[in-house]
Amino acid sequence: MRWPDMPRLCQEAGLVPVVEPEVLMDGDHTLEVCRKVTEEVLRNVFIQLNCQRVLLEGIILKPNMVLPGLTCPPHQEVKEVGVGEQQYQVRLTDRRPDEEQDIDEVANITVKTLWRTVPLRFQGLLFCPAANLPNWHRLV
């Protein structure tokens, strides 16, 4: 049995299926890479669900949050500064993806990703926040 069959069979049995596509946090991928992969995964999930004639209003989607990989190196804000004819790159700050200042960015990118990929008629969304993301309660 293929995974797209399962939600349809659940609905035929009177159950509400939970569809849980997930981009894992393992690895050193950036937030942008996770966003692109998550969008591709969600688009393909909904294509498969439509092919199986799954009633989208009758499922719960449990997607991943768009997060950089657990081993993603800290990113640095760099500003180019010109002094005379010379150009210099000045490192402003080192930020880890899990710091509080990035929580709003994660939330915004996750919501935008869902808006771009989830059909409008879809109604049920479930998030189980990442345990290793500090202040995750601000996202929900």
N, C-alpha and C positions, 0 to 999 in steps of 0.2 A: 504494500500500500504506500502511495506517495503522500507527502505531507499535505498537499492541497486537498486531498480527498477527506482528510480528517475533519476539518471544519464543516464541510457539507454533510458528512455522516452524523456529526454531532447535532447539527440543526435538524436533520431528518428524524433524529431520535428525541427531539424536543429540548435539547441542551443548548446552552450558550457557549460556544467555543472561545477559548482564549488563544489568540494568535500572538506568538512571541518571537518575532524576528529580532535578532540581536547582533550588533557589531561589538565584538569583545574589546575590553580595555587593555588586553595584553599587547605588548609591543611598544614601539617608540613613535607611533604615528602622531601627527599633529591634529589639532582641532579641525582644521580645514580638510584633511584627508578623511577623518571620521565623518564629517558632514557629507562629503561627496559619496562615500561608501554607503552611509545610512540612506541617503536619497535613492541611490541605485537599488539597494535592497528593498526599501519600502515600495518603490515603483513596481519592482518585479513581484513582490508579495501580492499587491493589489491586482496586477495582471493575472496572476495564477488564481486568485480568489474569484475574479470575474469569469475566467475560463471554466471554473468549476460550478458557476452559478450560485456562489455563496451569497446569502443575503447580508450585505455589509452592515445594515442597520441592526443585525442580530449577532454581531461578534464583539468581543472586547479585544482591543489591540494593546499589547504590552511591549512598547518599543524601548530601545536603549536611549539614554540621554546622549547627546553629542558631546563627547569628551576626548581629550587627548589621551594617548596611550599611557599606561602606568610608568613606562620608562622613557617617556618623552623628555628630552633635556629641557632645562629652563629656557624660556625665550627671553630675549632682551629687546627692550625698546631702544632703537638706535636713531639718532637724529644727525643729519648732515649739517655741518656748520662750515661756513666759508669765512676764511680770514685772509683778506687780500685776494690773491689768485689761488690760494691753496684751499682744498676741500678736506675736511676732517669728518670722521664718523665718531660721534660721542655716544657712549653707552650711558643711558639714563638710569635704567633700573634692571635688576634681574628679577623675574617673576616666575614662580612655579605655577603650573596649571591648577593646582589645588588650593591656591590662596583665595581669600575672601573676595579680593578685588576682581577675580575672574568669574565669580558665581553668576553675576548678571549676564556676562557674555555667554556662558554656557546655556543659561535659560533662554536668552534671546535667540541664539543659533538653533537650539533644539526646537523652539516653537516655530521659527521660520522654516526649518526643515520639514516639520509636520504639515504646515500650511501648504508647502509646495508639493507634497507627495500624497497626502491622505485625501481621498475623495470627500466632497462636501457632505454627502448623504451619510457618511460614517458618524456614529454617535458615541461609542464607548472607548475611553482611553484610560489605561491604568499605568501608573509609574510606581516602581519600587526603587526609591532613590539609592544611589551608590553608597554603600556603607563607608567607603574610604574618601568620600567627598565631604569635607568639613562644611558645616552650615547648610547641609542639603535641604533642611526644612524651609529655607528661603526660596527654593526652587518650586516647591509644590504648592 
